[in-house]
């Protein structure tokens, strides 16, 4: 009886906590740094953690850098070892505030918001402002945002002999559906 009561209390507590935040660990980031007439440089990461705290309008996105997948293994190796140094800097993190965000305003109709925050990549930090399209989908909230990243802002060194084959701006697109149930599931695991 005591164990059952304790489990019910824990589940209720986690349910209340879960209502305060929306979460997913299956967000996607599409990355592209291609230039015309050269080999396509594209990757995808489908294991992106996203947290949305509606009460404070806080938006957090965490990416494990080595989880980006390229079509060529060689590109993936160069990306991780030479450019991103993913052993030394395993994560990229963006934390910001969604301007004029109110959960009651989120409907099935997409609405554009600005997110102002700090992007930490390769041990460097940069204040950025990105646009995001946010809408309600099923039992969650969909967030789609573009993060253009200037490689020079994060001291990413590209050798001169291939500099013309790689864009100086890495275009990244974030897509994720955050839910309260995902956080509850993660907390109970």
N, C-alpha and C positions, 0 to 999 in steps of 0.2 A: 504494500500500500504506500509506504513512504517513497519507494523508488518511482512508482507511478506518479505520485504527486510532484516529486522533484522533476521528473521528465516534463510534465505538463507546465510547470512553472518556467523551466528553461526554455521550452518551445515558445511559450507566450512572450518571454523576455526577448528572445531572438526575433520573434515576429514584430514586436514593437521597434526594436533596433533596426530591423530590415526596412521598415517603412520610412526611415529618415534618409536612406541612401538608395540610389539605383546603381547597379553594377553589372558588368560583364567581363569575362576574361576571354571572350571570343570575338573581340572587335577585329577589324581588318585595316591594315595600312597598305596602300598601293604606292610604290615608290618608282619614280622614273627620272633618269638623268641623261636621256638620249639626246643626240643631236642628229640633224638630217644627214643622210648618206653614210652613216657609220653603224656599227653593230648596236642593236637595241639594248639599252641598259634599263632593265625593269626588274622589280622584285615585289613580292607580296609577303606580308606577315599576318597570319590569321590567329595569333595568340596575344592580342593586345588587350591589356586591362584598362577599363574605363570606369571611373566613379563619378557620379553626379550627385551632389548634395543640394537638393532644391532649396532648403531653408537658408543656406548661405550663398547660393548661386555658384558654388565651387565646382569646377570641372578639373579632373585629374586623369591623365593618360600616361600609362607606363608601358614601355616597349623593351623587350629583350632583343638587343641588336642582332645577335647570332640567329634569331628565328626568321630573318628575312630569307626567302627562297628565290633564287635566280634560275633562269632556264639552263645556264651553264655553270657547272661546278667551279670552274676557274674564276668566273666573275664573283661568285659567292666567297671564294677564298680571298681574292684581292680586296673585296669590300670589307670583310672582317679583319684581315691581317694588316693590310696596308693603309686603308682609308679610315675606317671606323675604329680600328684597334679594339675590337670587342672584348678581348681578354682583359684589357686594362680599363675599358669603359663599357661594362656589359649592358647598361641600361640607358635609355633616353626617357626623360620625364618632362611632361608639360603640366603645369598647374596654373590655373587662372580662374577668373570670375566671369560669368556670363552676364553681360550688361543687360539691364532691364528684364531679367528673367523672373517669371512667376509661373509656378507649376499649373495654376488654374488657367493660364492662357494657352497651354499646350493642347492642341486639338489634332485631328487628322489632316488638317491643312498645314502644310509646311510654312514655317515662319523663319525669317533670317535674324540671326543674333550676331553680335560681336563678342569674342572672348579675348580678354586682355590678360596676359600672364607671362610666365617665365618658362622658356624652353631650355632644358639642360641637356647638352649633347657633347660627348667627348670631353667631359669635365669643364666645359665652357657654358656660361649662362647668358641668355639674351632675352630681353623683354620683347614680346611680339604681340601683335593683334591679328587675329584670324577671324574669318567669317564662318558661321556654322548654320546649317539648315536643320531645324529641329521640328519633329512632329510626333504625334502619338501613333503607335502601330500596335495593334492587338493588345497584349498585356505589358507593353513596354514603351520606351521613348527612343526614337531613332535620331541619331546625330550624324551628320555628314559635314566634314570640314576639310578645307585645303590648307596645307602648311607648306608654302614655298620656303625652302631653306637655302640660303646662300652658303656655299661651301667655305668661303673665306671667313664668314662669321664664326666658324667653329674650328678654324685652323686645320682644315682637311687639305692635306698636301697632295696635289696631283702632279705627277712627273711631266716635265715639258714635252716629252716625246708623245704623250697621249692626251695632253690637255685639250687639244682641239676636238677630240673624240668624245669628250664628256662635258655635259652641260655644267655651267657654273652655278646653276640653280637646280636643286633637287626638288622636284614637285612631288609632294606627298599628299595623299588623300586618305582621310580617316573615315571609316564607316563603322557604326556600332549601334546595337540595340541594347539599351540598359534596362534592367528589370529589378524590382525589389526581391523577387524570388531567388535570383542568382546569388545575391548577397546572403540570404538566409541559408541557402544550400551550402555555400562556401563556409559559412560560419559553423554550421552543424557538422561538416566533414571532419 
